[in-house]
């Protein structure tokens, strides 16, 4: 039965790939063929993804067949033989989907069964979001599409697989802290790698073909100065709605460096009360300077240099202060977008809250990189406003004293739903030209 499944499944993929090859779409053809080696991965989420893929393929052929029959009938051409051939094709796809329910085939996909639905959800959500970008955005936004026709589909498959694997890795709280740091630094490396190549003259690596200074404060200051270009503020707002301040723990291209600097000290120093005053002052200053530069007709180059100076100062604070304090000083006391994220991000129902099992040991405070779980927070069982939903605290808590909440729902599923959302967004952002 397993051999029959592989034969029919591969045949289904080859027929589907041939359709796109005939249309000259090499990228889409290669993407469909990538599902063949995926079949060999013995993880349960792969079964779910394959089954949905075969169902989608069957529906695609049904739609195509109806259109072809209608067309041939309209022009008076025979259609019965074509209809029979297409029925066979549809049957092959449907059979491949049904065979995945066979006990022998199901037994092939047994690994990580407990997290399979979440990994499958991450794959489907990531692929769906990238498909919308691929199909609906006029200018190719998926980076690989700019270098080969259909390359966006290859990138979508690879990034969706990446999202599924990362959800699986981070599903275990004690491992999540390590993996979050790794993928966040990878995100920053990819982002600034694109920036460096774009600056070097390969403008296909840039979102619009024009240079935008990659400093978080520019997300706010840029549109205020220019009076247009609201793509990034809108993207930020949508992200805050979905995952709240999770932007600051998974999606900000500066934050990974601040976390790396703060990791040099095992016991973080306490945050000072004046940190909040500094954040508010810097937010007001960012907006005020942008307004003044616009009012006095300062050139775009001069404004860009001011943004670079602010970003350079931010990096200096990471090296000088974050590293010495063992806490993310730049993100928690300097970055204006960080302040907006933790306040406006409250529109998202996701929260990290104390549970009744907390024993007040303080281990979570040592793991929190933003000072949201200091001694007074733990005493009052109230997570601080600086919480970015990173989940590092859960990796150190041995009493299950902290948990993710969604409104009044605090099931462990809430954490997994949050992970699926934020890692899918992380994977999507990895694939597009962003600068």
N, C-alpha and C positions, 0 to 999 in steps of 0.2 A: 504493500500500500504506500509506503514511503517513497519508493522509486516511482510509482505511478504519479504521486503528488508532484515530485520534482519534474517529471517529464511534462505533465500538463501545465504546471506553473511556468516553467521556462518557455514552453511553447506560447503560452498566453503573453508573456513579456516580449518575446521575439516578434509576434504579430503586431503588438502595440508599438514597439520600437520601429518596425518597418513602416508603419503609417507615418511617423514623424520623419523618418529618414527620406521617404519619398517626397515629403514636403520641403526637404532641405534643412530641417532643424536638427543640426548635429547635437546641440546641447540637450534638447529634450530626449533625443534618442539615447544618448549616453546616460541620462538620468534614469530612464526606464530600465536600462540594462544593469544599472547599479543595484537594482532590487534583487538581481539574481544572487550575487554574493551575500546580500543581506539575509537571504533565505537560509544560509548556512550558519548564521548566528543563532545559538540555541537558547536565546532568552525569550521569556514569555511575551514581552511587549512587541517583539518582532512579529509574532503570530497575529496579534491584533492589527498591526499596521499593514501586514500583507493581506489580511482578510478584507480590510476596508479598501485597500488598493485594488484588489480583484473585483470587488463590488462596484467600485467607481469605474473601472475599465469596462465591465459589462454594461453599465448604464450608458457610458460613452458610446459603445458600439450600438446599443439599442437606438439612441438618439440619431446617430449617424445613419443607421440602416433606414429609419423612417424618413429621414431627409432624402436619401438616395432613391428610395422607392417613389416618394412624391415627385421628385424631379424627373425620374424616368417615365412615370405615368403622364406627367405634364407634357413631355415632348414625344410621347407615343412610342417609347422604346420598351423592349421586354425587360421585366424585372424579376421574374420568378427565380431564375438561376442565381442571380445575385442575392436575392433574399434567402435562398437556401444556404449559400456559402456564408453569409453573415450570421445566419442562425447558428451554424456550426461554431463560428468564432465566439459568439455570445455564450454558447453552451460550454465551450472550453474555459472561458473566464469564470462563469458561474460554478463550474465543477471544481476549479482550483479553489474558489472561496469555500465551497462546501467540504472539500477534503480536509481543510484545516480543522474541521470539527471531528474528524475521525480520531479515535483514541490513540492509534499508533502514531499518527502525525502530531497530535497534541503532546504526546509523550516526548517528542523531539524537542519541544520548546518548554523546558521546565525550570530554567534558571531564573532567579530573581522574580518568582511568581508574585511575591507579596507586594512588590512595587511596580508591577508590570503596567497596571492601568494608569499610573502617574507618568511613567516614561512614555507610554503610548500617547497620552494626552499632550505631553510636551512636544512630541514629534509632530502630531497632527496640528496643534496650534501654531507651532513655528512654521511648518510648511504652508499652512493656510494663510498666515499673515504675509509671508514672503511671496506667495502666489498672487495675493492682492497687489502687492507692490510691483511684481513682475508684469501683471496684466493691465493694471489701471493707471500707473504713473507714466506720463508721456516720455520723459527723459529716463533712460535706464538708471535706476537707483541701486540695484544690486550690482556690486562692483564687478563681478566676473562677467556680467552681461555686456559690459563696456568693452570687453576684449574678445568675446566670441558670441555669435548669435546663439541664444539658448543657454549660455553659460549661467544665467541666473537660476535655471532649473537645477543645474549641477550643484551650485552653491546652496540652494534651498534644501536639497537632499542631504548634503554633508552637514549643514548647520542643524537640520532637524534631528539627524542621528546624534550629533554632538549634544543637543539639548536633552535628548532621551537618556543618554549616558550620564550626563551631569546630574539630572534629577535622581537617577538611580544611586549615584555616589553620595549625593547630599541628603538622601532620605534618612541616613543614619546620623542622628544629631552629633555624636562624638566625632564624626569624620567631616561634618559639614563645614566647620571652621577652617580646616586646612584646605578643603576644596574651594571654598569661597575665595580665599586669598589667592589661590592659583589662577582661577578663572578671571578674577578681577584684574590681576596683573597681566594676564594674557590679553584681556580686553584693552587695557591701556597700551600695551605694546602694539597691538593691531592698529589702534586709533592713531597713535603718534607715528607709527611706521607709514601709514597712509599720508599723514601730514608731511613728513620729511620727503617722501617721494613726490608728493604734489608740489611742494615748494621747489623741488629740484627741476620742475618743468613738465612733469607728466600730469596735465590737468584732468585727465580722466579719473584720477584718484580723488578729485574734489567733488563735493556735492553739486555745485552749480558751475564749476569751472573757474570760479573766483575764490580767492583766498579769504578765509574767515579765521581769525585768531582763535585757537582752541583753548580758551580760558573760560571756565564755567561762568564767571561774572559777565562775560560778553553775551551769554544767553539773554540776560536782562538788559545790559547796557547797550548792546548793538542795536536792537530795534528802537530804543529810546533815542539814540544818536542819529540813526538813519531815517527814522520815521516809517520804515517798512521792514520787510524780512522777518515776519513773525512765525516762521516755520518752527524754529527751535522752542520759543515760548509755548506754542501750541502743543508740540510734542511733549514738552515737560509737563504741561497741564494734564494731558491725557495719561501720561505715565503716573503722575501723582494720584489721579483718580483710580487707576487700576491697582497700584502697589504702594501708594502713599510715599513715605520717605525712603522706601526701598530703592528709590533712585540713587540715594547717597551711599548705599551699601553694595550695589551691584552694577549700576549703569553709568556712574560718573567716571569720566576718563582721567580725572585727577586723583580720585579717592584711593585707588589702589596703591599709589606711591606714598600717600600719607599713612595708610595702614602698614605698609612695609617699614616706614621709618618708625612708627610707634611700636612695632613688634620687637624692637631691640631691647626693651625693658620689660621684665616679667611682672613687676608690681607697679602699675601706673600710679602717678601722682594725682592727687585730687584736683578737680577743676576749681577755678576761682570764680567768685560771684561776678567779677568784672568781665568775665568772658562774654556774658550775654550783652552787657553794655557795648563791648567792642563790636560784636556782631551787628547790633542795631545801627551803630555809628557807621560801620563800613557799608552796610546796605544803603543807608541814606546817602552816604558819600558817593557810592557807585551811581545811583540815580542822578544825584545833583551834578556830578562831573559830566555825565553824558548829556544832560540838558544844557549845561554851560558850553560844552564843546560845540553842540549843535547851534546854540544861540549866537556864538561868536564866529561861526563859519569856519571852524578849524577843519583842516583837510583830513580825509580819511586815513592817510598815511600817519599823520600825527596822532590821531585817535587810536590807530592800531598799535603804535609804539607805546602809548599809555597803557593799553591792554596787556602788551607784552611785559611791561614793567610791573604791572600788578601780578601777572602770572609768575614772573620771576621771583617776586617777593614772597608769593605763596609757597614756591618750592623751597626758598630759603627758610621759611618758618618750619617746613617739614623737617629739613635737615637739622636745624638748630634747636627748635623747641619740641616738636613732636617726638623726635628721637630721644631727647633728654627726659621728657615727661612720661613717655610710654603710652601716650594717648594721642588721638588724631586732632591735634590742636588746629591745624589748618581747616579741617572740615567742621570742627565743633566751635571755632571761635573767629575764623577769618572769612570763610567763604559766604558771600551774600546768598547764593543759590541754596546753600545748605540751610540757612535760616528760613528761606521761603519753603523749602521742602519739608522741614519738620513741622512747620505751622500749617501751611496750605495742605500738606499731605494728610492732615487729619480728616479731610473729606473722604478718604478711603476708610472703610470700616475695619481694616486689618490693624490689629494691635498685638503687642506682647504684654501680658499681664501676669501678675503673681497669682498663684493658686493657693488653696488651703493647706497644701502639703509643704510649703516653704518653711525651712527650719532656721532661716536667718544666718546661714553659715558664711555668707559673703563671697563664695566662690564665683558667683556670677559677676560681681563687681570687678574681679581681677581679669575677667574675660572681655568685659564691655570696652570697646575701643573709643567710645564717644562720651563717657562720663554720665551715662543715663542710669547707672546702677551703683551710685556711691552709697556710703553708709546711711545717710539720712533717707535715701530712697528705699533701701532695704528695710530700715526700721519702720517706715510708714507703709511698706508694701505697695509702693507707688512708683512705677517706672517713670524716669524723667523724660522731659519733653525732647531731649536730644536723641531719643531712641530712633534708630534708622531701620529697625526690623531686620538687622543682620542675622540674628539668631545665634551669635557666638555664645551668648549666656547659656543657652540650652545645652551646649556641648560640655559645659563644666558643672551644671547642676545635677546632683545625684539624687535629689529628692523629688524631681519633677515639679519643682516649685515655681516654674515659669512655663507659659504655654502661649501659643498664638491664638488669638481670638478674632472672630469675625462677627461684629455686632455682639449678640449674646451667645453665640455658638463657640465653644472652646474644644471641640473634638480634635484629636490629633490630625484629622483630615484637613483642618484649616491650614496647618503648616504646609501640608503637601500641596494644597490648592495654591497657596502663596508661592511656593517654590516653582510650581509649573508656570505660573504667570510671569514671575520675575526672571526665571531662566530662559523662558521663551523669548521675552523681550530682549534679554541679554544676547541671545543667539541671533535674533533679527538685527539688532544694532551692529553686531559683528560683521554682518554681510553687506551692509550698505555703505556707500561713500558718504562720510558724515561731515567733513570739514568744509 
